[in-house]
Amino acid sequence: MTTETFTGEQIENLRQTAGEHLFMHAMQTADWRDGALKIFVKGQGVWVTDIDGNRLLDGMAGLWYKSAGYGRTEIADAAYAQMIAIDSPPAGSIVPSTIKLSGVVSDLYPDKNARMFFVSGGSEAVETAVKMAKKYRMLTGNQGAYKVISRRNSYHGGTAMAVSLGGSPAADTMGPTMPGTYHVTNYNSYRPTYHDNPVDEAIAVANEFETIIKHQGPDTVAAIIAEPVSAATGIHIPPPEYWHRLREIADTYDIVLIADEVINGFGRLGTWFGTERFGIQPDITTVAKAITSGYLPLGAAIATKKVADTFIGDDSRTFKHLITFGGHPVSSAAALKNLEIFKREDLVGNSDRMGTYLYEQLQKLYEHPSVGDVRGGMGLIAAVELVSDRETKVSFPASAALAKKLPPALYERNLVSFRAGDLISICPPLSINKDEIDFMVSVIDEALTEIEKDLGLT
């Protein structure tokens, strides 16, 4: 495999074009348009090469999705074969690859009779799941059930409805959010709200869902939605009792339980689906990202048989929902090959094993005075939280010197991180090995050592 070589003039032209014409997602243009934009030209395994020829380990698997790793020519070949056969069918029809994918995913899913509604990505999957939950509640005798309860400071996507579910004051100023959205306390293992005991805390914050349901009226609530492990709030892993309590509340009031597994699904937590780690079955599961390892856009709302069968009958029961590129044939073909690789190389099992090893190795970072908490131990997802004071658990503000120095310090040592500042999120490809984990941890260790010394924190 060859990599295109760019001259200095070509690189400058690319940066100039980007600076004049490009929006980078969720980034301030002024921060990168004067030469700071990172441009990558090649990937292989867990490694990526930038346009200047630097080879770095991607500690974030793209954006939580490059689970099978980079450079999988098999996936590219499968997509190409589908593209030249038929890239998209006539309206109201389908191709074999999308049908096969529905069967493969249902075989992996705990409910083997589940039904897929394929979409283009995570935000659409969440939109679809909420719409499906509302229709389900309407068809089962609750015409006015339109309210959805989620957790504050969570993340469920970038569309208007999905942003409404996040309950974050940091959400962009789009005006009024979707009517009927209510928010409860998110689980936080490091800074608990009610109890120091993790189980007591988990049950207490889960009970907030029931409080709102009772106050609003159970007949008005369509769904509750949560990520098994929330990435947006800093990767706090709840005890199983948290999800058992959510399942109990949903069952008590016949409310749809939606598990947002756009990040957690397909091996990230060391099981095919995140809720398997907690021993419960949601009514609807949203997935995206790792279903194709990010090679092509694809997502899905996976409905259990109980929910899916409700839409079978006369026209009034039809789930009238349409996404132009949902379940696109080329994306479906890529997903099939991606999941074939997952099985052949036991990437889900590797996530479980390497996740344990990663968590063990990260413990040595407690030697740094700036490290307040290390979280992980459930698959290949972890976080290192940095604080200015361990006793008070006060975080470094975004403007603090450490928060500003850390991202470039990691990059200079050939590690790609995502918004490293007061929190280092770690989410490498599921194909990572022990040597690569050792490299990643050593880079974080070295960077913190240098910065703490420069700032007089040691």
C-alpha positions in Angstrom: 0.0 0.0 0.0 1.5 3.3 -1.0 1.0 6.7 0.6 0.7 9.9 -1.4 3.6 12.2 -0.7 2.8 15.9 -0.4 5.2 18.7 -1.1 5.5 21.7 1.2 3.6 23.8 -1.3 0.8 21.2 -1.5 0.5 21.0 2.3 0.4 24.8 2.5 -2.4 24.9 -0.2 -4.4 22.3 1.7 -4.2 24.3 5.0 -5.1 27.5 3.2 -8.1 25.9 1.5 -9.3 24.5 4.8 -8.8 27.8 6.6 -10.9 29.6 4.0 -13.6 27.1 3.3 -13.9 24.4 6.0 -15.9 24.0 9.2 -14.2 21.4 11.5 -16.8 19.7 13.7 -17.2 21.2 17.1 -13.9 23.2 16.7 -13.2 26.9 16.8 -11.9 27.9 13.4 -9.5 30.4 14.9 -7.8 27.6 16.8 -6.5 25.8 13.8 -6.7 27.8 10.6 -3.3 29.4 11.0 -1.4 26.1 10.5 -2.5 24.0 13.5 -4.9 21.7 11.6 -3.9 18.1 11.9 -4.1 16.3 8.5 -3.7 12.5 8.2 -2.9 10.6 5.1 -2.5 6.9 6.1 -3.6 4.4 8.8 -2.5 0.8 9.6 -3.6 -1.1 12.7 -3.6 1.3 15.6 -1.2 3.7 13.9 -1.8 6.7 11.7 0.6 8.9 9.7 0.1 12.6 9.4 0.8 14.7 6.3 4.2 15.7 7.7 5.2 12.0 7.9 4.8 11.5 11.7 3.6 8.1 12.8 1.3 8.2 15.8 -0.8 5.7 17.9 -4.5 6.6 17.7 -5.6 6.4 21.3 -9.2 7.3 20.4 -9.9 5.0 17.5 -10.9 7.9 15.3 -13.8 9.2 17.3 -14.7 6.0 19.3 -15.2 4.0 16.2 -12.1 2.6 14.4 -12.6 -0.7 16.3 -11.1 -3.1 13.7 -8.2 -0.8 13.2 -6.9 1.0 10.1 -5.9 -0.4 6.7 -8.4 -3.2 6.5 -8.3 -3.7 2.7 -10.9 -6.5 3.0 -13.5 -4.0 4.0 -12.6 -1.7 1.1 -12.8 -4.6 -1.3 -16.2 -5.6 0.0 -17.5 -2.1 -0.4 -16.1 -1.8 -3.9 -17.6 -5.2 -4.9 -21.0 -4.0 -3.7 -20.6 -0.6 -5.4 -19.9 -2.0 -8.8 -22.7 -4.6 -8.5 -25.4 -2.2 -7.4 -24.7 0.8 -5.3 -28.3 1.6 -4.3 -31.6 -0.1 -5.3 -34.9 1.4 -6.5 -37.1 2.9 -3.9 -39.0 0.5 -1.7 -36.5 -2.3 -2.3 -33.4 -3.7 -0.8 -30.2 -5.6 -1.6 -28.9 -8.9 -0.1 -26.1 -7.3 1.9 -28.5 -5.2 4.0 -30.7 -8.2 4.6 -27.7 -10.4 5.6 -26.5 -7.7 7.9 -29.8 -7.7 9.8 -29.5 -11.4 10.4 -25.8 -11.2 11.5 -26.6 -8.4 14.0 -29.6 -10.2 15.4 -27.5 -13.3 15.9 -25.1 -11.3 18.0 -27.8 -9.4 19.9 -29.3 -11.1 23.0 -32.8 -11.0 21.6 -32.3 -13.3 18.5 -35.7 -12.1 17.1 -34.8 -8.4 17.1 -35.5 -6.2 14.1 -33.2 -3.6 12.7 -34.0 -0.1 11.4 -30.9 0.9 9.6 -29.9 4.6 9.4 -26.8 6.6 8.5 -25.3 7.3 11.9 -25.6 7.7 15.6 -27.8 10.8 15.7 -30.2 9.3 13.3 -30.3 6.1 15.3 -31.3 8.0 18.4 -33.9 10.0 16.5 -35.3 6.8 15.2 -35.4 5.0 18.6 -37.2 7.9 20.2 -39.7 8.1 17.4 -40.2 4.3 17.6 -40.7 4.5 21.3 -43.4 7.1 21.0 -45.2 5.2 18.3 -45.0 2.0 20.4 -46.5 3.7 23.4 -49.3 5.1 21.2 -50.1 1.7 19.7 -50.2 0.1 23.2 -52.8 2.5 24.6 -50.9 5.7 25.6 -51.8 8.3 23.0 -50.2 11.1 25.0 -46.9 9.5 25.8 -44.4 11.8 24.2 -42.0 12.7 27.0 -38.4 11.3 27.2 -36.2 11.3 30.2 -32.4 11.3 29.8 -29.4 12.3 31.9 -27.8 15.7 32.3 -24.5 16.2 30.5 -24.9 13.1 28.4 -24.5 13.0 24.6 -26.9 11.4 22.2 -26.0 13.2 18.9 -25.8 16.5 17.2 -29.3 16.9 15.7 -31.9 19.1 17.4 -33.8 16.3 19.1 -30.6 14.5 20.1 -29.1 17.6 21.6 -32.3 18.1 23.6 -31.6 14.8 25.3 -28.1 15.8 26.4 -29.3 18.3 28.9 -26.1 20.2 28.8 -25.8 23.9 29.3 -22.8 23.7 26.9 -25.1 22.7 24.0 -25.1 25.2 21.1 -27.6 28.0 21.3 -30.2 26.6 19.0 -33.2 28.0 20.9 -35.9 26.0 22.5 -35.2 22.3 22.8 -37.6 19.5 22.0 -40.7 19.7 24.1 -41.1 16.9 26.6 -37.4 16.3 27.5 -36.5 15.9 31.1 -33.2 15.3 32.7 -31.9 13.5 35.8 -28.5 13.3 37.5 -25.9 11.3 35.6 -23.9 8.6 37.5 -20.5 9.9 38.6 -18.2 7.4 40.3 -15.6 10.1 41.3 -17.9 12.9 42.5 -21.1 11.1 43.8 -24.2 13.2 44.5 -25.9 11.2 47.3 -23.7 8.3 48.6 -20.1 7.4 48.7 -21.0 3.7 48.3 -21.2 3.0 44.5 -24.3 0.8 44.7 -26.2 3.2 46.9 -25.3 6.1 44.7 -26.3 4.2 41.5 -29.7 3.3 42.9 -30.2 6.8 44.2 -29.5 8.5 40.8 -31.5 5.8 39.0 -34.5 6.5 41.2 -34.6 10.1 39.8 -36.1 8.6 36.7 -39.0 7.2 38.7 -39.5 10.6 40.5 -40.0 12.4 37.2 -42.2 9.6 35.8 -44.5 9.9 38.8 -44.5 13.7 38.7 -45.2 13.9 35.0 -47.6 11.0 34.9 -46.6 7.5 33.6 -49.1 7.8 30.7 -47.2 10.8 29.4 -43.7 9.3 29.3 -42.6 7.4 26.2 -39.0 6.4 27.0 -35.9 6.7 29.2 -32.6 6.7 27.4 -29.0 6.3 28.7 -25.6 5.0 27.6 -24.4 1.9 29.4 -21.1 3.8 30.1 -21.3 7.5 29.3 -18.4 8.8 27.3 -19.5 12.4 27.4 -19.5 12.6 31.2 -16.0 11.1 31.5 -16.4 7.3 31.4 -17.9 6.5 34.8 -18.8 2.8 35.0 -21.8 2.2 37.1 -22.4 -1.0 39.1 -24.9 -3.5 37.6 -27.5 -2.4 40.1 -27.9 0.9 38.2 -29.1 -0.8 35.0 -31.2 -3.3 36.9 -33.0 -0.5 38.5 -33.6 1.3 35.2 -35.0 -1.9 33.8 -37.2 -2.3 36.8 -38.6 1.2 36.5 -39.3 0.9 32.8 -41.1 -2.4 33.4 -43.2 -1.0 36.3 -44.6 1.8 34.1 -44.4 0.1 30.7 -42.0 2.7 29.5 -39.5 2.0 26.7 -35.9 1.6 27.9 -33.5 2.8 25.2 -29.8 1.9 25.5 -27.6 4.3 23.5 -24.8 2.1 22.4 -23.4 4.2 19.6 -20.1 4.2 21.4 -20.5 1.1 23.7 -21.8 -1.3 21.1 -19.8 -4.0 19.2 -17.1 -4.8 21.7 -16.1 -1.6 23.3 -17.0 -2.9 26.8 -15.6 -6.4 26.1 -19.0 -7.8 25.1 -20.9 -7.5 21.8 -23.4 -5.1 23.4 -22.7 -3.0 26.5 -25.8 -3.8 28.4 -24.7 -7.5 28.4 -22.1 -6.4 30.9 -24.9 -5.3 33.2 -27.2 -8.3 32.6 -30.2 -6.6 31.2 -32.1 -6.4 27.9 -33.2 -2.9 26.8 -36.3 -2.5 24.5 -34.4 -0.6 21.9 -30.6 -0.3 21.3 -29.0 2.3 19.2 -25.7 1.5 17.4 -23.4 3.1 14.8 -19.6 3.8 14.7 -18.1 0.4 15.3 -20.7 -1.5 13.2 -18.5 -0.6 10.2 -15.4 0.5 12.2 -16.0 3.9 10.7 -15.1 2.8 7.2 -18.5 4.0 5.9 -21.5 5.7 7.7 -24.1 3.3 9.2 -26.2 3.1 12.2 -29.3 1.3 13.5 -32.1 1.2 16.0 -32.4 -2.4 17.1 -35.9 -3.2 18.4 -36.7 -6.3 20.5 -39.4 -8.6 19.2 -41.9 -7.1 21.7 -41.5 -3.6 20.3 -41.0 -4.6 16.6 -44.1 -6.8 16.4 -46.3 -4.0 17.6 -45.8 -2.3 14.2 -47.2 -5.3 12.2 -50.8 -5.1 11.1 -52.8 -2.6 9.1 -51.5 0.7 7.8 -52.2 2.6 11.1 -49.5 0.4 12.7 -46.8 1.1 10.2 -43.6 2.7 11.5 -43.7 5.5 8.9 -40.0 6.5 9.1 -37.6 7.1 6.2 -33.9 7.8 6.0 -32.6 8.2 2.4 -29.2 6.5 3.0 -30.2 4.3 5.9 -28.8 0.8 5.5 -27.0 1.9 2.3 -25.9 -1.2 0.4 -22.2 -0.2 0.3 -22.2 0.5 4.0 -23.9 -2.8 4.7 -21.3 -4.7 2.7 -18.6 -3.0 4.7 -20.3 -3.8 8.0 -20.6 -7.5 7.1 -16.9 -7.7 6.4 -16.1 -5.7 9.5 -18.1 -8.1 11.7 -16.5 -11.1 10.0 -13.1 -9.7 11.0 -14.4 -9.1 14.6 -15.3 -12.8 14.8 -12.3 -14.2 13.1 -9.8 -12.2 15.2 -11.9 -12.3 18.4 -11.7 -8.6 18.8 -14.5 -8.5 21.4 -12.5 -11.0 23.5 -9.3 -8.9 22.9 -11.2 -5.8 24.1 -12.0 -7.6 27.4 -8.5 -8.9 27.9 -6.6 -5.8 26.8 -9.1 -3.6 28.7 -8.1 -5.3 32.0 -4.4 -4.9 31.1 -4.8 -1.3 30.2 -6.6 -0.5 33.5 -3.8 -2.3 35.4 -1.1 -0.3 33.6 -2.9 3.0 34.1 -2.7 2.6 37.9 1.0 3.7 37.9 -0.2 7.2 36.9 -1.4 7.7 40.4 2.2 8.6 41.1 1.5 11.9 39.5 0.1 14.6 41.9 -2.2 15.8 39.1 -3.9 12.5 38.6 -7.1 12.4 40.7 -8.8 9.3 39.2 -8.2 6.4 36.8 -11.4 4.8 35.5 -11.8 1.7 33.3 -11.5 -2.1 33.6 -14.5 -2.9 31.4 -13.2 -3.4 27.9 -11.1 -0.9 26.0 -12.5 2.3 27.4 -10.8 4.3 30.1 -10.2 7.8 31.5 -7.5 9.6 33.5 -8.9 12.6 35.3 -6.5 15.4 36.2 -7.2 17.7 39.2 -5.5 20.7 40.8 -6.2 19.3 44.3 -6.7 15.6 45.1 -8.4 16.4 48.4 -11.1 18.7 47.0 -11.1 17.0 43.5 -11.1 20.4 41.9 -10.5 20.1 38.1 -8.1 22.2 36.1 -10.1 24.8 34.1 -9.8 24.7 30.3 -7.6 27.8 30.5 -5.1 26.2 32.9 -1.5 25.7 31.8 -1.6 22.0 32.2 -4.8 21.6 30.2 -3.2 23.6 27.4 0.1 21.9 27.5 -1.1 18.3 27.6 -2.5 17.8 24.1 0.6 19.0 22.2 2.8 17.1 24.6 1.0 13.9 23.8 1.1 14.6 20.1 4.8 15.4 20.1 5.4 11.9 21.7 3.3 10.3 18.9 0.0 9.7 20.7 -3.3 11.0 19.3 -5.8 11.9 22.1 -9.2 13.5 22.0 -9.5 16.9 23.8 -7.0 15.9 26.4 -7.0 18.6 29.1 -8.5 17.9 32.5 -9.5 14.4 31.2 -7.6 12.0 29.1 -10.1 9.7 27.3 -8.6 6.4 26.1 -10.5 4.4 23.5 -8.0 2.6 21.1 -8.9 0.2 18.3 -9.9 -3.2 19.7 -7.0 -4.8 17.8 -4.4 -3.2 20.1 -1.8 -5.4 21.9 0.1 -5.1 25.1 3.2 -3.5 23.6 1.0 -0.8 22.1 -0.8 -0.3 25.4 2.6 0.0 27.1 3.6 2.7 24.6 0.4 4.6 25.2 0.7 4.6 29.0 4.4 5.5 28.9 3.7 8.5 26.7 1.0 9.8 29.1 3.5 9.2 32.0 6.3 11.1 30.3 4.1 14.0 29.2 2.7 14.4 32.7 6.2 14.2 34.3 7.5 17.0 32.0 4.5 19.3 32.4 4.3 18.9 36.2 7.9 19.7 36.5 7.6 22.8 34.3 4.6 24.0 36.4 6.3 23.2 39.7 3.6 20.6 40.6 6.0 17.9 41.7 
